[in-house]
């Protein structure tokens, strides 16, 4: 269980004192098995569930986990689901124990279960214990530091909210929680979709980290198209009154279409397959066929090995936030790449492998599961490089690939804007940062938040009356916008926009 017998005795005594009864034998005895199930724990947030959740938890088991966040912060817990079969919490229960307080035990219908528990400390012990029972899902809870009072659980859906715009904090660990989502980042998501799972699907936050999401509710559409993205398969969805989208920082443009088509000489491969058609013609599955925008067959390698690669030269160093892939796109050629890794570099530098966010291991991306469907993967943090290589790891029948890189140009403008998606966590992300790659955490200008001419005129008119003239010099709030946090400017723009309509 990871705790000494002495510490267990202290906790048992404290529990007995707070509950007003002598510690029974079942509190002091070790139970068989590990009752912990899904568990993702990061430095500032996390998600925990009982074993088999949302299926029935096992008999005679214990789950005990110490949760700790940085010093000086308070723990916030939110119980998303609790279904423990017990009337008096004698042998099936959940407790949250801090140094001075115990919350619970929680079970059955014995006492109301609070949706939110705020502790006065930065650490606590979660203990779940089960005896003999027939049914019950167990528990699912999330936690975060007091920096995130708008924490939600992985089970919260968009239709739980009535406001058209709102911001919430998603904990780490929502990707693998059972629950459907419908839609995609382009058309939006059906309002019955799980919020945090949709945010991971869209690439707004990483499952390993969690993060802040900003949601806008809009009028629903007749049909929602599902897509595999960031390891989550969204479902096709039917008509709904409302849908939701996530606000974007604008760094999600097609890099192959940014300045027109990238020259075919800028895409190369380790090898290419030459096919002889049924009528005896030679067909080249060459790398220039790998552009997603090009109709017809894809690039295919002549060999099947982990040494094959497809390389793209973006012409200059870019910020790359994602990749879209598909297979051969041809029914009679059921070729596709199942998994791949990414290498990247800049001028005169060595190839580097993209690593996992919280590890030093190479990140293996989930690719396609058929020859035709489009799959998207986001890079959190983004890749900052001129050259990228897609290196297939597993494939079906033959390595075949069409790709599109997503991102934006690098600029020093609007340095005050830093979206949580691009912030490197304080722990090592595993992505090495050298002299050429230090821009990986530089802020990104937002194309979505760029003020158009009309907005500029309205904003100017709104602010000019506040201009103060000192001697021969004038000082206007408008001149200071670039020095303020861009989100404030965005908020101002939105307020003005509301006044127009």
C-alpha positions as CSV (number, residue, x, y, z in Angstrom):
1,X,0.0,0.0,0.0
2,X,3.1,2.2,0.2
3,X,2.5,3.3,3.9
4,X,4.1,2.0,7.1
5,X,2.1,0.2,9.7
6,X,2.7,3.1,12.1
7,X,1.1,5.6,9.7
8,X,-1.8,3.3,9.2
9,X,-2.4,3.0,12.9
10,X,-2.3,6.8,13.3
11,X,-4.9,7.2,10.4
12,X,-7.1,4.5,11.9
13,X,-7.0,6.2,15.3
14,X,-7.8,9.6,13.8
15,X,-10.7,8.0,11.8
16,X,-12.1,6.4,14.9
17,X,-11.8,9.7,16.9
18,X,-13.6,11.7,14.2
19,X,-16.3,9.2,13.7
20,X,-16.9,8.5,17.4
21,X,-16.3,4.8,17.5
22,X,-13.5,2.4,18.2
23,X,-11.5,1.4,15.2
24,X,-12.9,-2.0,14.0
25,X,-10.6,-4.8,12.8
26,X,-11.4,-4.1,9.2
27,X,-9.7,-0.7,9.4
28,X,-6.5,-2.2,10.6
29,X,-6.3,-5.3,8.4
30,X,-4.8,-5.4,4.9
31,X,-7.3,-6.3,2.2
32,X,-6.3,-8.4,-0.8
33,X,-5.9,-6.9,-4.3
34,X,-5.5,-3.4,-5.6
35,X,-8.8,-1.5,-5.8
36,X,-7.4,1.4,-7.8
37,X,-8.4,1.6,-11.4
38,X,-7.8,4.5,-13.9
39,X,-5.4,6.9,-12.4
40,X,-3.6,9.9,-14.0
41,X,-1.8,12.2,-11.5
42,X,0.0,15.4,-12.5
43,X,1.5,18.1,-10.3
44,X,-1.5,20.3,-10.4
45,X,-4.5,18.1,-11.2
46,X,-5.5,14.5,-11.7
47,X,-8.3,11.9,-12.0
48,X,-8.8,8.7,-10.0
49,X,-11.3,5.9,-10.3
50,X,-12.0,2.5,-8.6
51,X,-11.0,-0.6,-10.4
52,X,-13.2,-1.7,-13.4
53,X,-15.0,1.7,-13.3
54,X,-17.7,2.2,-14.6
55,X,-18.1,-1.6,-14.2
56,X,-18.6,-3.2,-10.8
57,X,-15.6,-2.9,-8.5
58,X,-14.1,-6.1,-7.0
59,X,-14.8,-7.6,-3.6
60,X,-12.5,-7.3,-0.6
61,X,-10.0,-4.8,-2.0
62,X,-8.4,-1.5,-1.1
63,X,-7.3,1.5,-3.1
64,X,-5.2,4.0,-1.3
65,X,-3.4,7.0,-2.9
66,X,-1.6,10.0,-1.6
67,X,-2.3,13.2,-3.5
68,X,0.1,16.1,-3.2
69,X,0.2,19.5,-5.0
70,X,2.7,22.3,-4.6
71,X,3.2,23.9,-1.2
72,X,1.1,27.0,-0.4
73,X,-1.9,25.7,-2.4
74,X,-5.1,24.0,-1.3
75,X,-6.6,20.8,-2.7
76,X,-9.9,20.9,-4.4
77,X,-11.7,17.6,-5.0
78,X,-14.8,17.0,-7.1
79,X,-16.6,13.7,-7.0
80,X,-18.0,13.0,-10.5
81,X,-19.6,9.7,-9.6
82,X,-20.1,7.6,-6.5
83,X,-22.0,4.3,-6.5
84,X,-20.8,2.2,-3.5
85,X,-23.1,-0.6,-2.3
86,X,-23.4,-0.1,1.4
87,X,-26.0,1.3,3.8
88,X,-23.8,2.2,6.7
89,X,-20.3,2.5,5.1
90,X,-19.1,-0.4,7.3
91,X,-17.1,-2.3,4.6
92,X,-17.6,-0.4,1.4
93,X,-16.7,3.3,1.5
94,X,-14.6,6.2,0.2
95,X,-12.8,8.7,2.5
96,X,-10.6,11.7,1.9
97,X,-8.2,12.2,4.8
98,X,-6.0,15.2,5.4
99,X,-3.7,15.9,8.3
100,X,-6.5,17.3,10.5
101,X,-9.8,16.3,8.8
102,X,-11.6,13.3,7.4
103,X,-14.3,13.7,4.7
104,X,-16.6,10.7,4.6
105,X,-16.9,7.9,4.8
106,X,-19.1,8.1,1.7
107,X,-21.3,5.2,0.4
108,X,-24.8,4.3,-0.7
109,X,-27.4,6.7,0.5
110,X,-26.3,7.1,4.1
111,X,-25.3,10.8,3.7
112,X,-25.3,13.4,1.0
113,X,-22.1,13.3,-1.1
114,X,-20.7,16.8,-1.7
115,X,-19.9,17.7,-5.3
116,X,-16.9,19.7,-4.1
117,X,-14.5,19.3,-1.2
118,X,-12.0,22.0,-0.5
119,X,-9.2,21.2,2.0
120,X,-7.0,23.6,3.9
121,X,-3.8,21.6,3.0
122,X,-1.9,20.7,-0.1
123,X,-2.0,16.9,0.5
124,X,-4.5,14.2,1.3
125,X,-5.0,10.4,1.2
126,X,-7.8,8.9,-0.9
127,X,-8.9,5.6,0.5
128,X,-11.5,3.3,-1.0
129,X,-12.3,0.0,0.6
130,X,-14.7,-2.8,-0.5
131,X,-16.1,-5.8,1.3
132,X,-18.6,-8.3,-0.1
133,X,-21.1,-6.7,-2.5
134,X,-23.1,-7.5,-5.6
135,X,-23.2,-4.2,-7.6
136,X,-21.8,-0.7,-7.7
137,X,-19.6,1.3,-10.1
138,X,-17.3,2.5,-7.3
139,X,-16.1,6.1,-7.6
140,X,-14.6,8.6,-10.0
141,X,-13.1,11.9,-8.7
142,X,-10.9,14.7,-9.9
143,X,-8.7,17.1,-8.1
144,X,-6.8,20.3,-8.7
145,X,-5.0,23.1,-6.8
146,X,-6.8,26.1,-5.5
147,X,-5.4,27.9,-8.6
148,X,-8.3,26.3,-10.5
149,X,-11.6,26.9,-8.6
150,X,-13.5,26.3,-11.9
151,X,-12.4,22.6,-11.9
152,X,-14.8,20.1,-13.5
153,X,-14.8,16.4,-13.6
154,X,-14.3,14.2,-16.7
155,X,-18.1,13.4,-16.7
156,X,-19.3,17.0,-17.2
157,X,-21.1,17.6,-20.5
158,X,-21.7,20.8,-22.4
159,X,-25.5,20.6,-21.9
160,X,-24.9,21.0,-18.2
161,X,-24.2,24.7,-18.9
162,X,-26.6,27.4,-19.9
163,X,-24.2,30.3,-20.7
164,X,-23.1,30.8,-24.3
165,X,-19.5,31.4,-23.3
166,X,-17.7,30.0,-20.3
167,X,-14.3,28.8,-19.1
168,X,-13.6,25.7,-17.1
169,X,-10.5,23.7,-15.9
170,X,-10.2,20.1,-17.0
171,X,-8.1,17.8,-14.8
172,X,-5.5,15.5,-16.2
173,X,-6.7,12.0,-17.2
174,X,-10.0,12.4,-19.0
175,X,-9.1,10.7,-22.3
176,X,-9.9,7.1,-21.3
177,X,-13.0,7.8,-19.2
178,X,-16.0,6.1,-20.6
179,X,-18.4,8.4,-22.3
180,X,-19.2,9.4,-25.9
181,X,-18.4,12.6,-27.8
182,X,-19.8,13.5,-31.2
183,X,-18.3,15.9,-33.7
184,X,-14.9,17.4,-34.4
185,X,-12.8,20.6,-34.1
186,X,-13.9,22.0,-37.4
187,X,-17.7,21.7,-37.2
188,X,-17.9,21.6,-33.4
189,X,-19.3,19.0,-31.0
190,X,-22.8,18.0,-30.1
191,X,-23.8,19.5,-26.7
192,X,-24.2,16.0,-25.2
193,X,-20.5,15.4,-25.5
194,X,-18.1,15.2,-22.5
195,X,-16.4,18.6,-22.3
196,X,-12.9,17.5,-21.3
197,X,-12.7,14.5,-23.5
198,X,-13.8,16.7,-26.4
199,X,-11.0,19.2,-25.5
200,X,-8.4,16.4,-25.7
201,X,-9.9,15.3,-29.0
202,X,-9.7,18.8,-30.4
203,X,-6.1,19.3,-29.2
204,X,-6.9,22.1,-26.9
205,X,-5.4,20.3,-23.8
206,X,-3.2,17.3,-23.4
207,X,-4.6,14.3,-21.4
208,X,-1.3,14.1,-19.4
209,X,-1.6,17.7,-18.2
210,X,-5.2,18.9,-18.3
211,X,-5.8,22.6,-18.6
212,X,-8.1,25.5,-19.1
213,X,-10.8,25.4,-21.8
214,X,-12.8,28.2,-23.2
215,X,-16.1,27.2,-24.7
216,X,-18.6,28.9,-27.0
217,X,-22.1,27.4,-27.5
218,X,-23.7,27.9,-30.9
219,X,-26.7,26.7,-32.8
220,X,-26.7,23.0,-33.4
221,X,-26.3,21.3,-36.8
222,X,-28.2,18.4,-38.4
223,X,-25.3,16.0,-38.4
224,X,-22.0,15.7,-36.5
225,X,-19.1,13.8,-38.3
226,X,-16.9,11.7,-36.1
227,X,-13.1,11.5,-36.5
228,X,-10.1,9.8,-34.8
229,X,-8.0,12.5,-33.2
230,X,-5.4,12.4,-30.4
231,X,-6.3,8.8,-29.7
232,X,-10.0,9.4,-29.3
233,X,-12.6,8.3,-31.7
234,X,-15.6,10.7,-31.8
235,X,-18.9,9.4,-33.0
236,X,-21.2,10.5,-35.7
237,X,-24.0,12.5,-34.0
238,X,-27.6,13.4,-34.9
239,X,-29.4,16.7,-34.9
240,X,-29.2,18.8,-31.7
241,X,-30.4,22.3,-30.7
242,X,-26.9,23.3,-29.6
243,X,-23.2,22.5,-30.2
244,X,-20.0,23.9,-28.8
245,X,-16.6,24.9,-30.1
246,X,-13.3,25.8,-28.3
247,X,-11.7,29.1,-28.8
248,X,-8.4,28.9,-30.7
249,X,-5.2,30.9,-30.8
250,X,-5.2,30.7,-34.6
251,X,-2.1,28.5,-35.0
252,X,-4.0,25.8,-36.8
253,X,-3.6,26.6,-40.5
254,X,-2.5,24.3,-43.2
255,X,1.3,24.8,-43.7
256,X,1.1,23.4,-47.2
257,X,-1.4,26.0,-48.2
258,X,-0.1,29.0,-46.3
259,X,1.8,30.5,-49.2
260,X,0.2,28.4,-51.9
261,X,1.5,24.8,-52.5
262,X,4.9,23.8,-51.1
263,X,7.0,22.8,-54.1
264,X,7.1,19.1,-54.7
265,X,10.9,19.2,-54.3
266,X,10.2,20.0,-50.6
267,X,8.8,16.6,-49.9
268,X,11.1,13.5,-50.2
269,X,11.1,9.9,-49.1
270,X,13.4,7.1,-48.3
271,X,12.0,5.1,-51.2
272,X,9.0,4.9,-53.5
273,X,6.9,2.0,-54.8
274,X,6.6,1.6,-58.6
275,X,3.4,-0.4,-59.4
276,X,2.6,-2.1,-62.7
277,X,-1.1,-1.6,-63.4
278,X,-3.4,-4.2,-64.8
279,X,-2.9,-2.8,-68.3
280,X,0.9,-2.9,-67.9
281,X,1.4,0.8,-67.2
282,X,4.0,1.9,-64.6
283,X,2.4,3.9,-61.7
284,X,4.7,5.8,-59.3
285,X,3.6,6.1,-55.7
286,X,6.1,9.0,-55.3
287,X,6.4,11.5,-52.4
288,X,4.8,14.3,-54.3
289,X,1.6,12.3,-54.1
290,X,1.7,12.5,-50.3
291,X,0.1,16.0,-50.1
292,X,-3.4,15.5,-48.5
293,X,-4.8,18.1,-51.0
294,X,-3.7,16.1,-54.0
295,X,-6.3,13.7,-55.4
296,X,-5.5,10.2,-56.2
297,X,-3.0,7.7,-54.8
298,X,-0.7,8.4,-51.9
299,X,3.0,8.0,-51.4
300,X,4.0,4.4,-50.7
301,X,7.5,3.1,-49.8
302,X,9.2,0.4,-51.8
303,X,10.3,-1.4,-48.6
304,X,8.6,-2.4,-45.4
305,X,10.9,-1.5,-42.5
306,X,11.3,1.0,-39.7
307,X,14.0,2.8,-41.8
308,X,11.4,4.2,-44.2
309,X,10.5,7.9,-43.8
310,X,8.6,10.8,-45.5
311,X,10.4,14.2,-45.1
312,X,8.9,17.7,-45.5
313,X,10.8,20.9,-45.9
314,X,8.6,23.8,-44.8
315,X,11.0,26.3,-46.3
316,X,11.6,28.1,-43.0
317,X,11.3,27.4,-39.3
318,X,7.6,27.1,-38.5
319,X,5.5,26.3,-35.4
320,X,3.9,22.9,-36.1
321,X,0.9,22.2,-33.9
322,X,-0.5,19.1,-35.5
323,X,-0.6,16.6,-38.4
324,X,-3.4,15.1,-40.4
325,X,-2.9,11.7,-42.1
326,X,-4.7,9.2,-44.2
327,X,-3.8,6.0,-46.1
328,X,-3.7,5.1,-49.8
329,X,-7.2,6.6,-50.2
330,X,-7.8,3.8,-52.8
331,X,-10.2,0.9,-52.0
332,X,-8.3,-1.6,-54.0
333,X,-5.1,-0.8,-52.2
334,X,-5.8,-1.2,-48.5
335,X,-2.6,0.4,-47.3
336,X,-2.1,2.6,-44.3
337,X,0.2,3.5,-41.5
338,X,-1.0,2.4,-38.0
339,X,1.5,4.2,-35.8
340,X,4.4,6.6,-36.4
341,X,7.0,8.8,-34.7
342,X,8.1,12.3,-35.6
343,X,11.6,13.6,-36.1
344,X,12.4,17.2,-36.6
345,X,15.4,19.6,-37.1
346,X,16.4,23.0,-38.3
347,X,19.2,24.2,-40.6
348,X,22.6,22.4,-39.8
349,X,21.2,20.7,-36.7
350,X,20.8,17.0,-35.9
351,X,17.5,15.1,-36.1
352,X,15.6,15.0,-32.9
353,X,12.7,12.7,-32.0
354,X,9.6,14.1,-30.5
355,X,9.2,12.9,-26.9
356,X,6.3,12.4,-24.6
357,X,5.1,15.3,-22.5
358,X,6.1,13.8,-19.1
359,X,8.7,11.3,-20.2
360,X,11.9,11.0,-22.1
361,X,10.6,8.3,-24.4
362,X,9.7,8.8,-28.0
363,X,6.1,9.6,-28.6
364,X,4.3,7.0,-30.7
365,X,1.3,8.6,-32.5
366,X,-1.8,6.6,-33.4
367,X,-2.3,6.7,-37.1
368,X,-4.9,5.3,-39.4
369,X,-7.1,2.2,-39.1
370,X,-8.2,2.1,-42.7
371,X,-7.1,3.4,-46.1
372,X,-9.4,6.4,-46.3
373,X,-10.4,8.0,-43.0
374,X,-8.7,11.2,-41.9
375,X,-6.8,11.1,-38.6
376,X,-5.4,14.1,-36.7
377,X,-2.7,14.3,-34.0
378,X,-1.7,17.5,-32.1
379,X,1.7,18.3,-30.8
380,X,1.6,19.6,-27.3
381,X,4.0,21.3,-26.9
382,X,4.3,22.3,-30.6
383,X,7.3,21.4,-32.8
384,X,9.4,24.4,-33.9
385,X,11.4,23.3,-36.9
386,X,11.9,23.7,-40.7
387,X,12.2,20.0,-41.5
388,X,10.0,17.1,-40.2
389,X,10.1,13.4,-40.9
390,X,7.2,11.0,-40.4
391,X,8.7,7.6,-39.6
392,X,6.2,4.7,-39.7
393,X,6.4,2.1,-37.0
394,X,3.5,-0.2,-37.8
395,X,1.4,-0.5,-41.0
396,X,-1.2,-2.6,-42.9
397,X,0.1,-4.4,-46.0
398,X,2.3,-1.6,-47.2
399,X,3.5,1.8,-45.9
400,X,1.3,4.4,-47.6
401,X,0.6,7.9,-46.4
402,X,-0.9,11.3,-47.3
403,X,-0.2,14.1,-44.9
404,X,-0.9,17.7,-44.0
405,X,1.1,19.7,-41.4
406,X,-0.8,22.2,-39.3
407,X,0.6,25.3,-37.6
408,X,1.7,28.9,-38.2
409,X,4.6,31.2,-38.8
410,X,6.9,32.2,-36.0
411,X,6.7,35.9,-35.0
412,X,7.8,37.9,-32.1
413,X,4.7,40.1,-32.2
414,X,2.2,40.0,-29.3
415,X,4.6,38.4,-26.9
416,X,2.1,38.9,-24.1
417,X,-0.1,36.2,-25.5
418,X,0.6,32.7,-24.1
419,X,-2.1,30.1,-24.5
420,X,-2.0,27.3,-21.9
421,X,-1.8,24.8,-24.8
422,X,1.7,26.1,-25.7
423,X,3.1,26.5,-22.1
424,X,5.7,23.9,-21.2
425,X,4.8,22.2,-17.9
426,X,7.3,22.8,-15.1
427,X,8.3,19.1,-15.2
428,X,10.4,18.0,-18.1
429,X,8.3,17.5,-21.3
430,X,10.9,15.4,-22.8
431,X,11.3,17.7,-25.8
432,X,14.9,19.0,-25.8
433,X,15.2,22.7,-26.1
434,X,18.4,23.8,-27.8
435,X,19.5,27.2,-29.1
436,X,17.5,26.8,-32.3
437,X,14.4,25.5,-30.5
438,X,14.0,27.9,-27.7
439,X,11.1,29.4,-29.5
440,X,9.1,26.3,-28.7
441,X,7.6,28.2,-25.7
442,X,7.4,31.6,-27.3
443,X,3.9,33.0,-27.6
444,X,1.9,32.7,-30.8
445,X,0.1,35.5,-32.5
446,X,-3.6,34.7,-32.9
447,X,-5.1,34.9,-36.3
448,X,-8.5,34.3,-34.8
449,X,-8.0,37.3,-32.5
450,X,-6.5,39.7,-34.9
451,X,-8.6,42.9,-35.0
452,X,-10.1,43.5,-38.4
453,X,-10.4,47.0,-39.9
454,X,-13.9,47.4,-38.6
455,X,-13.0,46.3,-35.1
456,X,-10.0,48.6,-35.2
457,X,-12.2,51.6,-36.1
458,X,-14.8,50.8,-33.4
459,X,-12.0,50.2,-30.8
460,X,-10.3,53.5,-31.8
461,X,-13.6,55.4,-31.4
462,X,-14.2,53.8,-28.1
463,X,-10.8,54.7,-26.7
464,X,-10.0,58.0,-28.3
465,X,-12.0,60.0,-25.7
466,X,-9.7,58.6,-23.0
467,X,-6.6,60.0,-24.7
468,X,-4.7,62.3,-22.4
469,X,-2.5,65.0,-23.8
470,X,0.5,65.9,-21.8
471,X,2.4,68.8,-23.2
472,X,3.1,68.0,-26.9
473,X,2.8,64.2,-26.3
474,X,-0.4,62.2,-26.3
475,X,-1.0,58.9,-24.5
476,X,-3.8,56.6,-25.6
477,X,-4.9,53.4,-24.1
478,X,-4.9,52.0,-27.6
479,X,-1.2,52.4,-27.9
480,X,-0.7,50.2,-24.9
481,X,-2.8,47.3,-26.1
482,X,0.3,45.5,-27.4
483,X,1.8,45.7,-23.9
484,X,-1.2,44.3,-22.2
485,X,-2.2,40.6,-22.1
486,X,-3.9,39.9,-25.4
487,X,-6.7,38.0,-23.8
488,X,-7.9,41.3,-22.3
489,X,-7.9,42.8,-25.8
490,X,-9.9,39.8,-26.9
491,X,-12.4,40.4,-24.2
492,X,-12.7,44.0,-25.1
493,X,-13.2,43.0,-28.8
494,X,-15.9,40.6,-27.8
495,X,-17.7,43.2,-25.7
496,X,-17.6,45.6,-28.6
497,X,-18.8,42.9,-31.0
498,X,-21.8,42.4,-28.8
499,X,-22.6,46.1,-29.1
500,X,-22.7,45.8,-32.9
501,X,-25.3,43.1,-33.1
